[in-house]
């Protein structure tokens, strides 16, 4: 089987290929439908990383990757320039990359129930963010940039390890 020179080929992530055929079919259906709906929900699919095909879907407005086993968010997340809502709850994330703050249209970030130790220092680049929900993590301090976020109306850091404000 030779699949070279197929730039637009959507290959399911290896995590799914090793899993059930139902996961593979659901992944392909959801990615295909997201081109029309602008919403991509890949919840509870045992993903260990964000698939490359997802990082190339710059037309997506809503992305939910909750209830997986994600360990990191790649810096290429910044390519999702149309993204307004990002849900990363219930994973194994330790940090959010500084490049995530380059998603200039983001209005809501949900990343509860992870192992996140800090929010990005450059969070003030999120000029449209209204809500950050990051409960049940290991965040010890609120970055100074939070005070410079003009539209932030809710910052929920319940059940973290805050020692300074």
Long-range contacts (C-beta under 8 A, 24 or more apart in sequence): 10-53, 11-53, 12-51, 13-47, 13-49, 13-51, 15-45, 15-46, 15-47, 15-48, 15-49, 16-45, 16-46, 16-47, 19-45, 19-46, 27-51, 31-57, 34-60, 35-59, 38-62, 38-82, 39-63, 40-64, 42-68, 43-67, 43-68, 44-68, 49-74, 50-74, 50-77, 52-76, 55-79, 55-80, 58-82, 61-85, 63-87, 65-91, 66-90, 66-91, 66-110, 67-91, 72-97, 73-97, 73-100, 75-99, 77-103, 78-102, 78-103, 81-105, 84-108, 84-128, 86-110, 88-114, 89-113, 89-114, 90-114, 96-120, 98-122, 101-125, 101-126, 104-128, 107-131, 107-151, 108-132, 108-133, 109-133, 109-134, 110-134, 111-137, 112-136, 112-137, 113-137, 118-143, 119-143, 119-146, 120-145, 121-145, 123-149, 124-148, 124-149, 127-151, 130-154, 131-155, 131-156, 132-156, 134-160, 135-159, 135-160, 136-160, 140-164, 141-165
